[in-house]
Amino acid sequence: MDAQPENQIVRAVIDAISEQRLPAGAKLGEQVLSDLFDCNRANVRRALASLAAQHVVELRPNRGAFVVAPSAQEAREVFQARRAIERTIARQAIGRVTDADIAYLRANISAETEARTLRDKPAELRTSQRFHMYLAQLSGNRILERFLAELTMRSTLILGMYSAEGHSCARCDDHRGIVDALIARDEELLLRLAEEHLRNLEAELNFDISTTSAGGLKDQLLGPKPSSDKPVTRL
């Protein structure tokens, strides 16, 4: 059996969520996806089941599939879980990081800064997520890495739903400080900065607002990725 259509759908949905093109609450219609990816609805159902297993899609009986829309309580739990996992990741990464890793992380921060200057929202989100996932790889714990991949995806949905209009990137230097702590092999400082970074992001959420689906599924999944006038909330 050729799994390529399922893989294409899963990858397209995950990429669109990661770049905040596909918002929480968006409906993933089977026929629309079948037409977009030139496959049958059985392929689509298998892809949606895979996405549901990753907790980014909710399958509602007799209603269809929707991108999950985390509640305020779920949002708090996601950030609590991230703080616990990323502290462990940081503690393990500090003993494994090399000069080549530091060079990579610095280059990633430069790319993130450039994307922010160019107001390239998808690129800024990708580089921010890449920073956290690279640290997870450095930990050497593949289970933690897999957990963090799911949590960063859910964080993206949460930030897309609950980020206030006019939010400014108040934490734009957080990643730079984390790298400096890695270079210094200062575990106490590293753990404090990693936790503060996530606590500050959570504190900036506004649960009195909720931005959900807008626009057509085709454009959200496959269309152009315009930069947004709304400043990006980093991960």
DAVEN-V88016 format. One line per field, one symbol per residue. phi: phi as a letter, one per 40 degrees, with the letter a starting at -180 (. if undefined). psi: psi as a letter, one per 30 degrees, with the letter a starting at -180 (. if undefined). burial: # if it has 9 or more other C-alpha atoms within 8 Angstrom, else .. A space follows every 50 residues. Layout:
phi = ???
psi = ???
burial = ???
//
This chain:
phi = .ccddccccdccccccccbfcbcdgccbccccccccbfacccdccccccc ccccgbbbcbdgbhbbccbccccccccccccccccccccccccccbcbcc ccccccccccccccccccfcddccccccccdccccccccgbcccccccdc cccccccccccbccdgdbccbccdccccccccccfccccdccccccdccc cccccbccbacbcagccccccbccbccbccdcccc
psi = kjgeeeeeeeeeeeeeeeghejlkfkkikeeeeeeeghllfeeeeeeeee eefggfkkjkkgfakkkkjkleeeeeeeeeeeeeefeeeeeeefffklee eeeeeeeeeeeeeeeeefhieeeeeeeeeeeefeeeeffgjfeeeeeeee eeeeeeeeeeegkkkgklifgfgeeeeeeeeeefhjeeeeeeeeeeeeee eeffkjgfljkbkklleeeeefalillkfkkkjl.
burial = ....######.###.#############.#.###..#.#.#.######## ##..#####....#######....##.##.###.###.######..#... .#..##.##.###.##..#############.#######....##..### ##############..#.#.#..######.##...##..##.###.#### ##..#...#.###...#####.........#####
//
